[in-house]
């Protein structure tokens, strides 16, 4: 994780350093003008790219958010520090739930996220950096865990949020399609994850397109 943040929000200089890091190293300058905020289930779960403190306050006011789920995990950068501070001031529960956007979803992480969804104070907001891939996976998992169909879950992995399935991030689409093909209508989603899902086989079978991966990894600087 590239960062120039020195870990200090207590002084004007330290706060300025956090904002410079967030805006220009973590690319939050683009998120000032653009948000892919979306509703997964009204009153229960919303999704977006990493919100700036001001945007987080606006989302909390609009949707009554009580829990913030951070799919990036602790990064130690300016965006992370400013988010944690803002969440504290807003009285939100802050949950770190690191996810991967380019690897086959791991059963242990899926089951942990399912438990978070079961016990969290709703409504919750889930975010990653771009709001396209990890947020899309987390939203798709919420749909499947809640009894929705694979087709409904796939709508959370779409161009509307900036997701590119031809890139390495397309392994997330392949995961949902594996459930649809192998077990939907026969096993509940979580039973399939526990008992039949083959993470290694999904990794072996998936192939990404180099150009699409170059766009997501290099040009868009996705995590």
Helices and strands as residue ranges (DSSP letters): H 12-20, I 21-25, H 28-31, E 38-41, E 45-48, H 53-63, E 67-70, H 78-90, E 93-96, H 107-119, E 124-127, H 134-145, H 150-154, G 159-161, G 168-170, H 171-182, H 189-195, H 199-205, H 210-214, I 215-219
